Amino acid sequence: MSVNSKRFFSPQQKLEIVLESFQRDTTIEAVCRKFGLVRSVIHRWRNEFRNRAVDLFTDKRSPKNKALLNGFEPGESPDDLKKIIGNLTVQLEILKKAQGLLRFK
């Protein structure tokens, strides 16, 4: 393997490495040696795991939380956009009726 080539770890492999690094009967150094990684990589993966694991336990019954967990900004989820389209459709129909009433006067 050349110095410039990077190894690829699948998300599943990263998860297994991170979980192994949390085990009480091993050390980060041992995990580094086993998988040929440097400490900074494992620490970065562990931090990402900790930061994103909270999302697993967020209440998904709320449409707002569900949209945020799926990566949508507030007001951009499909449900939010459907609501906006519905409101605009109602407004358009009201304006059409009002325009029709004004023509006959």
LINTA-V526447 format. One record per pair of residues at least 4 apart in sequence whose C-alpha atoms are under 8 Angstrom apart, sorted by the first residue. I is the first residue (numbers start at 1). GAP is how many residues later the second one is. Records with the same first field share a line. If there is no record, write none. Layout:
I: GAP  GAP
//
This chain:
1: 4
9: 4  5
10: 4
11: 4
12: 4
13: 4
14: 4  31
15: 4
16: 4
17: 4  14  25
18: 4  24  27  28  31
19: 4
20: 6  11
21: 5  6  7  10  21
22: 4
23: 4
26: 4  5
27: 4
28: 4  11  14
29: 4  10
30: 4
31: 4  6
32: 4  5  6  7  10
33: 4
37: 4  5
38: 4
39: 4
40: 4
41: 4
42: 4
43: 4
44: 4
45: 4
46: 4
47: 4
48: 4
49: 4
50: 4
52: 4
53: 4
54: 4
55: 14
58: 7
59: 6  7
60: 5  6
61: 4  5
62: 4
63: 4  16
64: 4  10
65: 4
66: 4
67: 4  5  6  7  10
68: 4  5  6
72: 4  5
73: 4
75: 5  6
76: 4  5
77: 4
78: 4
79: 4
80: 4
81: 4
82: 4
83: 4
84: 4
85: 4
86: 4
87: 4
88: 4
89: 4
90: 4
91: 4
92: 4
93: 4
94: 4
95: 4
96: 4
97: 4
98: 4
99: 4
100: 4
101: 4
//
